[in-house]
Amino acid sequence: MKQISVNRTTALIDIDNSRISPTELRELTDEVSRNRLAVLEGALSVENLLSKMIGHFFFKRNNGNDKRLMFDEMVLNSDWCSFAAKRKLLTQIINKENLLQGSKKEEFDKNLQRVISFRNAFAHGKFSSDGKVVWLNYFAGTPQKQELTEKYLEEVESKLQSAWDRCFELAEKMGAIKSIETVNPVSSLRTNS
């Protein structure tokens, strides 16, 4: 399969190029792009699990059901059914079916909120660098600036993994596991060190 190659230097919007060679800039940009992609893919894998659980709730058996396919296409995969909307819908299902209670329900929702926050920061944020350190600049209530350290990227990776694991456990509890792929697509994040 062809790998798409695009100009990724736009990933770094503000860089002090007096402190970095063109080769170092390309390597740094590639690393930033790989980490951005890993976060987006990790968030998408969680969102896909939400869609699978919601679809399972409304259509317990798939069996090539035309209405299930239409529901997936017209509702779950539509541009107006955002991750946040799926989170709210799944919360309603969790409450109606009494699938999670107390601190487990709160932690599950917190995990999903974190995934949305990371996804938004990495999708819409801007990256800057002094040639040695990379920062992610994004808006979350107020302007934020986060240094992309090894520790921070490990935290992001861990929280994405935790959210995926909790979603998978809930899907299993709901009986939706048969319709879910068992491959875990949460990717490893790397720093520029």
Secondary structure, DSSP 4 states (H G I P E B T S, - for coil): -PPP----GGGEEEE-TTSS-HHHHHHHHHHHHHHHHHHHHHHHHHHHHHHHHHHHHH-S--TT-HHHHHHIIIIITSTTS-HHHHHHHHHHHHHHHT---HHHHHHHHHHHHHHHHHHHHHHH-EEEESSS-EEEEEESSSEEEEE--HHHHHHHHHHHHHHHHHHHHHHHHHT-GGGS-----PPPP----
